Amino acid sequence: MKRRSHAWSLARLVVVGATFTLAANSYAQTAQTPLPEPLTLGTALRVSLESHPHIELAQTQLRAAQIRLNQLESAYGFDAFVELQPRMASRASNPGVDFQNDSRYGVVLDKRISDFGRTKNRISAAQSEIEARAAGLIAQQDQHLIQVMKRFFSVILADQAYQMYNERLAIDFFRYSRAQERRDRFEQFSDLEIAEKEALYRKSYAARHRADLERRQRRHELALALGRPGDLSGQLQRPDLSEYLERAVPDYAELVDDILAKSPVVLARRRELDAAEATIEVARKINSPVLSFEFEAREYYDASFASRDRYRANLKFIAPIFNGTDRRDTEIALAENAVFQKRAELLAAEFAVREEVLSLLTDLQVGQAEIAAAKAQQTYQSYYQDRARAMYEMEMSADLGDAQAAAVEAMLDMSRAEFQQTLRWARLDALRAEPVVLIREN
């Protein structure tokens, strides 16, 4: 299996590294900076990557993998330590003296030269683990950005829904109050008819009240997605979605293989499999010998003995003889079982990606038809509103509220269809490891 074979990985890992470096102090800075008004989607996406706990959790996993690699690479470094031995000794060669000062001190340098491939395989496994965690961080970032887009769109839809319910409330209140007035002045309406209109008005009021509360709830959800709990945005700028909505839906057969080669989720599973395979080699070398070099420099209180070397250089070769082959066989069996597990997880991830791609392409085709239908309905409601306004101005109609409410509802349906289609494209881009188009300022 080729390593680092995709052009996307280098560019995306640069983004990961930059985000990872800035994450430690970004929260304190951004927490003091209020969100701009109106809030754009590009700003929201960038802010959400700075301090959200989901991103920070993935970053800590990457950091842990990097620390493990550094720990393994340091195995071939120099170890230096000072050795102090205050001693009193009774020598057999001098029976007339019980104890004499036999103190010594020295400096010892130690370096491992080779363990015959074991550390090399452990480093290979650690490098694969880093790549897996980096791909996992990219996948987490992409999913989080899609969630932010969803929350951002939900706020806009909640505002439009409130506008629609407010129009309906105005219509029902006007009809209720007008019916009351005509009953009182002309006895034109019965109590039953007044009660019916009041019930419609109260129902519309409850619906608008619910829509108003949902506006605040959606803003709280957006603030949490941005990592800014309680920092509610009053105004949101509607983004330009043309870069998504003008795309042509690709063919499944042409797309799926490219996605399987680039998907961060699949790549993470592949790198985990690489790490597991390297761990098998580590287990096979669990009893491998160790070759090391040691240098000693010592000073003695009594240096009269010939065996007391002032300087000593040692080349040590340690090879286990009775270290237990059962332990080695057990470690190999566990490592091989982990490989089987990682292969199954990789296959499951590929199946899940295939299924998601097929579902997204189907939904994208349906979404195009839904947008066309919503656009046609919006055009019809625009004409209908113009005619209702003309009839109202000519006093041929008592009010034009129904037309206005229908126009707002058509606008809401159009926004909902466009937002859903945009989210589908964003999910497909995430599978292809392509950055979110709207993260830059519109």
URCOR-V203454 format. One record per residue. RES is the residue in one letter. PHI is phi in degrees with one decimal (999 if undefined). PSI is psi as a letter, one per 30 degrees, with the letter a starting at -180 (* if undefined). D_LAST is the distance of its C-alpha to the last C-alpha in Angstrom with 1 decimal. Layout:
# URCOR-V203454
res=[RES & RES]
phi=[PHI & PHI]
psi=[PSI & PSI]
d_last=[D_LAST & D_LAST]
This chain:
# URCOR-V203454
res=[M & K & R & R & S & H & A & W & S & L & A & R & L & V & V & V & G & A & T & F & T & L & A & A & N & S & Y & A & Q & T & A & Q & T & P & L & P & E & P & L & T & L & G & T & A & L & R & V & S & L & E & S & H & P & H & I & E & L & A & Q & T & Q & L & R & A & A & Q & I & R & L & N & Q & L & E & S & A & Y & G & F & D & A & F & V & E & L & Q & P & R & M & A & S & R & A & S & N & P & G & V & D & F & Q & N & D & S & R & Y & G & V & V & L & D & K & R & I & S & D & F & G & R & T & K & N & R & I & S & A & A & Q & S & E & I & E & A & R & A & A & G & L & I & A & Q & Q & D & Q & H & L & I & Q & V & M & K & R & F & F & S & V & I & L & A & D & Q & A & Y & Q & M & Y & N & E & R & L & A & I & D & F & F & R & Y & S & R & A & Q & E & R & R & D & R & F & E & Q & F & S & D & L & E & I & A & E & K & E & A & L & Y & R & K & S & Y & A & A & R & H & R & A & D & L & E & R & R & Q & R & R & H & E & L & A & L & A & L & G & R & P & G & D & L & S & G & Q & L & Q & R & P & D & L & S & E & Y & L & E & R & A & V & P & D & Y & A & E & L & V & D & D & I & L & A & K & S & P & V & V & L & A & R & R & R & E & L & D & A & A & E & A & T & I & E & V & A & R & K & I & N & S & P & V & L & S & F & E & F & E & A & R & E & Y & Y & D & A & S & F & A & S & R & D & R & Y & R & A & N & L & K & F & I & A & P & I & F & N & G & T & D & R & R & D & T & E & I & A & L & A & E & N & A & V & F & Q & K & R & A & E & L & L & A & A & E & F & A & V & R & E & E & V & L & S & L & L & T & D & L & Q & V & G & Q & A & E & I & A & A & A & K & A & Q & Q & T & Y & Q & S & Y & Y & Q & D & R & A & R & A & M & Y & E & M & E & M & S & A & D & L & G & D & A & Q & A & A & A & V & E & A & M & L & D & M & S & R & A & E & F & Q & Q & T & L & R & W & A & R & L & D & A & L & R & A & E & P & V & V & L & I & R & E & N]
phi=[999 & -75.5 & -105.6 & 55.0 & -94.2 & -111.0 & -66.7 & -67.6 & -63.2 & -64.1 & -65.1 & -69.3 & -69.1 & -63.6 & -63.1 & -59.9 & -63.4 & -65.6 & -64.8 & -64.7 & -69.0 & -85.3 & -66.0 & -63.2 & -116.3 & -73.8 & -63.7 & -62.6 & -74.9 & -71.0 & -64.8 & -91.6 & -101.4 & -68.7 & -69.8 & -70.0 & -124.0 & -74.7 & -83.7 & -92.5 & -67.1 & -59.6 & -64.0 & -60.5 & -65.9 & -68.9 & -63.5 & -65.6 & -84.8 & -81.8 & -149.9 & -75.2 & -60.7 & -62.8 & -69.7 & -64.9 & -63.9 & -64.8 & -67.0 & -66.1 & -66.3 & -65.7 & -61.8 & -61.4 & -65.1 & -66.2 & -64.4 & -62.9 & -64.7 & -60.1 & -63.6 & -69.6 & -66.3 & -77.4 & -64.1 & -100.4 & -81.7 & -82.9 & -108.8 & -127.4 & -150.2 & -97.5 & -117.8 & -115.0 & -131.6 & -68.2 & -136.5 & -124.4 & -133.0 & -106.2 & -85.6 & -67.9 & -77.7 & -132.2 & -68.9 & -80.1 & -121.3 & -72.5 & -131.6 & -130.5 & -67.8 & -125.4 & -70.4 & -156.0 & -150.1 & -171.0 & -119.0 & -122.5 & -112.4 & -134.3 & -143.0 & -78.1 & -93.8 & -161.5 & -118.6 & 60.5 & 100.7 & -66.9 & -65.3 & -59.2 & -69.2 & -65.9 & -65.8 & -60.8 & -63.9 & -66.9 & -64.4 & -64.3 & -64.4 & -62.1 & -63.5 & -64.5 & -67.2 & -65.6 & -64.7 & -64.0 & -65.3 & -62.1 & -61.8 & -65.4 & -61.5 & -62.9 & -64.0 & -67.6 & -62.7 & -63.9 & -63.6 & -64.1 & -59.0 & -61.6 & -66.6 & -62.2 & -63.9 & -62.7 & -65.2 & -62.3 & -64.3 & -64.5 & -65.1 & -69.3 & -64.2 & -61.4 & -61.9 & -65.0 & -66.7 & -67.0 & -62.8 & -65.0 & -63.1 & -61.2 & -64.0 & -66.3 & -67.3 & -61.6 & -68.5 & -66.7 & -67.4 & -67.2 & -65.7 & -60.0 & -63.3 & -70.6 & -67.0 & -67.7 & -90.9 & -121.9 & 53.2 & -82.7 & -118.7 & -84.8 & -62.7 & -63.0 & -67.2 & -65.0 & -63.1 & -64.2 & -68.9 & -66.6 & -62.4 & -64.3 & -65.3 & -63.6 & -65.3 & -65.3 & -64.7 & -63.5 & -65.4 & -67.8 & -62.4 & -63.4 & -63.3 & -66.3 & -66.6 & -67.0 & -58.7 & -70.1 & -62.3 & -64.8 & -70.1 & -64.0 & -63.8 & -64.1 & -60.8 & -65.9 & -64.7 & -82.6 & 74.7 & -126.9 & -56.2 & 86.3 & -90.9 & -88.2 & -92.8 & -74.6 & -125.2 & -120.5 & -89.7 & -67.4 & -79.3 & -83.3 & -101.9 & -62.0 & -65.2 & -94.2 & -73.1 & -92.2 & -75.3 & -94.3 & -73.2 & -76.2 & -84.3 & -61.5 & -62.8 & -77.0 & -93.7 & -66.0 & -66.2 & -63.9 & -67.7 & -62.3 & -79.5 & -113.7 & -55.6 & -60.1 & -64.3 & -67.1 & -61.5 & -60.9 & -66.0 & -64.0 & -68.9 & -64.4 & -65.4 & -59.0 & -63.1 & -65.8 & -66.4 & -66.3 & -66.6 & -61.6 & -65.3 & -61.8 & -65.2 & -66.8 & -102.6 & -64.3 & -104.8 & -70.6 & -70.7 & -129.5 & -110.5 & -140.2 & -120.1 & -136.2 & -123.1 & -124.9 & -127.7 & -132.9 & -125.3 & -121.5 & -65.6 & -122.5 & -100.8 & -77.6 & -87.2 & -68.6 & -79.8 & -94.5 & -81.8 & -76.8 & -129.7 & -148.7 & -119.1 & -120.8 & -112.1 & -109.9 & -123.4 & -113.7 & -124.9 & -62.6 & -113.3 & -116.9 & -98.0 & 86.8 & -71.8 & -61.1 & -62.6 & -63.5 & -62.6 & -65.2 & -62.9 & -64.5 & -62.2 & -64.3 & -65.9 & -65.5 & -64.1 & -63.7 & -64.3 & -58.5 & -64.0 & -66.4 & -64.8 & -65.4 & -65.0 & -64.0 & -63.4 & -63.6 & -64.5 & -64.9 & -61.7 & -63.1 & -66.3 & -57.7 & -65.4 & -66.9 & -62.1 & -61.5 & -64.2 & -65.0 & -64.4 & -63.7 & -65.5 & -65.5 & -66.1 & -65.2 & -61.7 & -60.6 & -66.7 & -66.2 & -65.9 & -62.4 & -66.0 & -65.4 & -66.8 & -64.4 & -64.6 & -65.5 & -64.0 & -61.3 & -65.9 & -65.8 & -63.6 & -63.4 & -66.5 & -62.7 & -67.6 & -64.3 & -66.0 & -64.8 & -66.4 & -66.0 & -67.6 & -89.1 & 60.4 & -91.8 & -136.8 & -72.5 & -155.5 & -120.2 & -62.8 & -59.2 & -65.7 & -66.2 & -63.7 & -65.7 & -66.0 & -65.6 & -64.7 & -63.9 & -64.9 & -63.9 & -63.1 & -65.6 & -62.1 & -61.5 & -64.7 & -68.5 & -66.5 & -63.1 & -65.7 & -62.8 & -64.8 & -65.0 & -64.2 & -63.2 & -65.2 & -66.8 & -62.3 & -63.1 & -65.3 & -87.2 & 61.8 & -100.0 & -66.1 & -67.1 & -60.5 & -82.9 & -71.8 & -84.3 & -67.3 & -83.0]
psi=[k & k & k & h & f & k & f & e & e & e & e & e & f & e & e & e & e & e & e & e & e & f & f & e & g & e & e & e & e & f & f & f & j & l & k & l & k & l & k & l & e & e & e & e & e & e & e & f & f & e & g & k & e & e & e & e & e & e & e & e & e & e & e & e & e & e & e & e & e & e & e & e & f & f & f & g & l & k & k & k & l & k & j & k & i & j & k & k & k & j & k & f & f & i & f & f & k & e & k & l & j & h & l & l & l & l & k & k & k & k & k & k & e & k & g & h & f & e & e & e & e & e & e & e & e & e & e & e & e & e & e & e & e & e & e & e & e & e & e & e & e & e & e & e & e & e & e & e & e & e & e & e & e & e & e & e & e & e & e & e & e & e & e & e & e & e & e & e & e & e & e & e & e & e & e & e & e & e & e & e & e & e & e & e & e & f & h & f & k & l & e & e & e & e & e & e & e & e & e & e & e & e & e & e & e & e & e & e & e & e & e & e & e & e & e & e & e & e & e & e & e & e & e & e & f & f & g & i & k & f & i & k & k & e & k & k & k & k & l & j & g & e & f & e & f & g & l & k & k & l & k & e & e & f & e & e & e & e & e & f & f & f & k & e & e & e & e & e & e & e & e & e & e & e & e & e & e & e & f & e & e & e & e & f & g & f & g & l & l & k & k & l & k & k & k & k & k & l & k & k & e & j & g & f & k & f & f & j & k & e & k & k & k & k & j & k & j & j & j & k & e & h & g & j & f & e & e & e & e & e & e & e & e & e & e & e & e & e & e & e & e & e & e & e & e & e & e & e & e & e & e & e & e & e & e & e & e & e & e & e & e & e & e & e & e & e & e & e & e & e & e & e & e & e & e & e & e & e & e & e & e & e & e & e & e & e & e & e & e & e & e & e & f & g & g & f & k & e & l & g & e & e & e & e & e & e & e & e & e & e & e & e & e & e & e & e & e & e & e & e & e & e & e & e & e & e & e & e & e & e & e & g & h & k & l & k & e & g & f & l & k & *]
d_last=[40.4 & 38.3 & 36.3 & 32.8 & 32.7 & 29.0 & 26.6 & 23.8 & 25.9 & 26.0 & 22.3 & 21.6 & 24.6 & 23.4 & 20.4 & 23.0 & 25.2 & 22.7 & 21.8 & 25.5 & 26.5 & 24.3 & 25.0 & 28.3 & 27.2 & 23.6 & 24.6 & 26.8 & 24.1 & 21.2 & 23.7 & 24.4 & 20.9 & 19.7 & 16.3 & 14.2 & 14.4 & 12.5 & 11.2 & 7.6 & 7.8 & 6.7 & 9.3 & 11.6 & 11.8 & 12.7 & 15.1 & 16.7 & 17.9 & 19.7 & 22.6 & 22.9 & 26.5 & 25.8 & 24.0 & 26.8 & 29.5 & 28.3 & 28.2 & 31.7 & 32.9 & 31.6 & 33.2 & 36.5 & 36.6 & 36.1 & 38.9 & 41.2 & 40.7 & 41.5 & 44.5 & 45.8 & 45.3 & 47.3 & 50.3 & 51.5 & 51.2 & 54.2 & 55.7 & 57.9 & 59.9 & 63.0 & 66.0 & 68.6 & 71.8 & 74.4 & 77.5 & 81.2 & 83.2 & 86.9 & 87.7 & 90.3 & 91.5 & 92.5 & 94.3 & 95.7 & 92.3 & 90.4 & 86.9 & 85.5 & 82.1 & 80.1 & 76.6 & 74.0 & 70.4 & 68.0 & 64.6 & 63.4 & 60.6 & 59.5 & 57.2 & 56.6 & 57.1 & 56.5 & 56.4 & 56.6 & 53.1 & 52.5 & 50.0 & 48.3 & 47.7 & 46.5 & 44.0 & 42.8 & 42.4 & 40.4 & 38.1 & 37.4 & 36.8 & 34.2 & 32.4 & 32.7 & 31.3 & 28.4 & 27.6 & 28.0 & 25.6 & 22.9 & 23.7 & 23.6 & 20.2 & 18.9 & 20.7 & 19.6 & 15.8 & 16.7 & 18.7 & 15.9 & 13.7 & 17.0 & 17.7 & 14.3 & 14.9 & 18.5 & 17.8 & 16.1 & 19.1 & 21.5 & 20.5 & 20.9 & 24.1 & 25.4 & 24.9 & 26.8 & 29.6 & 29.8 & 30.4 & 33.1 & 34.6 & 34.9 & 36.6 & 39.0 & 39.9 & 40.5 & 42.8 & 44.5 & 45.2 & 46.3 & 48.6 & 50.1 & 50.7 & 52.4 & 54.5 & 55.7 & 56.4 & 57.4 & 57.9 & 55.7 & 54.2 & 56.0 & 55.3 & 54.2 & 51.5 & 50.4 & 50.2 & 48.1 & 45.6 & 45.5 & 44.9 & 41.9 & 40.6 & 41.1 & 39.4 & 36.4 & 36.4 & 36.5 & 33.6 & 31.4 & 32.6 & 31.6 & 28.1 & 27.8 & 28.8 & 26.5 & 23.5 & 24.8 & 25.6 & 22.1 & 20.7 & 23.4 & 22.5 & 18.9 & 20.3 & 22.6 & 20.1 & 18.2 & 21.7 & 21.9 & 24.7 & 25.3 & 22.1 & 20.9 & 17.7 & 18.7 & 15.6 & 12.5 & 9.5 & 9.4 & 6.5 & 6.6 & 9.3 & 10.9 & 10.8 & 13.0 & 15.0 & 16.1 & 17.8 & 21.5 & 23.4 & 25.3 & 29.0 & 30.2 & 32.9 & 30.7 & 28.0 & 30.0 & 31.8 & 28.7 & 27.2 & 30.5 & 30.4 & 27.0 & 26.6 & 26.4 & 28.7 & 31.2 & 31.1 & 31.9 & 34.9 & 36.0 & 36.0 & 37.8 & 40.4 & 40.7 & 41.4 & 44.0 & 45.7 & 46.0 & 47.5 & 50.3 & 51.3 & 51.2 & 53.6 & 55.9 & 56.3 & 56.9 & 60.5 & 59.8 & 61.6 & 60.2 & 61.2 & 60.7 & 62.1 & 63.5 & 64.8 & 67.0 & 68.4 & 70.9 & 73.5 & 76.6 & 79.0 & 81.8 & 81.0 & 84.6 & 83.9 & 83.3 & 80.6 & 78.3 & 75.9 & 74.0 & 71.3 & 70.5 & 68.1 & 67.7 & 66.1 & 65.8 & 65.5 & 65.1 & 65.4 & 65.7 & 68.8 & 69.1 & 65.5 & 65.6 & 64.4 & 63.6 & 60.7 & 59.4 & 59.8 & 58.1 & 55.1 & 54.8 & 55.1 & 52.3 & 50.0 & 50.7 & 50.1 & 46.7 & 45.9 & 46.9 & 44.6 & 41.6 & 42.3 & 42.3 & 39.0 & 37.5 & 38.9 & 37.7 & 34.1 & 34.3 & 35.7 & 33.0 & 30.2 & 32.0 & 32.3 & 28.7 & 27.6 & 30.0 & 29.0 & 25.2 & 26.0 & 28.3 & 25.8 & 23.2 & 25.8 & 26.7 & 23.1 & 22.8 & 26.0 & 24.9 & 21.7 & 24.1 & 26.5 & 24.1 & 22.9 & 26.6 & 27.4 & 24.7 & 26.2 & 29.6 & 28.9 & 27.5 & 30.7 & 32.8 & 31.3 & 32.1 & 35.6 & 36.1 & 35.0 & 37.5 & 40.2 & 39.6 & 39.9 & 43.1 & 44.4 & 44.8 & 42.7 & 43.0 & 39.2 & 35.9 & 34.5 & 34.6 & 32.5 & 29.9 & 29.9 & 29.7 & 26.7 & 24.8 & 26.0 & 24.8 & 21.3 & 21.5 & 22.9 & 20.1 & 17.4 & 19.6 & 20.1 & 16.5 & 15.7 & 18.8 & 18.1 & 14.7 & 16.7 & 19.4 & 17.3 & 15.9 & 19.6 & 20.7 & 18.4 & 19.8 & 23.2 & 22.5 & 21.3 & 18.0 & 15.1 & 12.4 & 9.7 & 7.1 & 8.5 & 6.4 & 3.8 & 0.0]
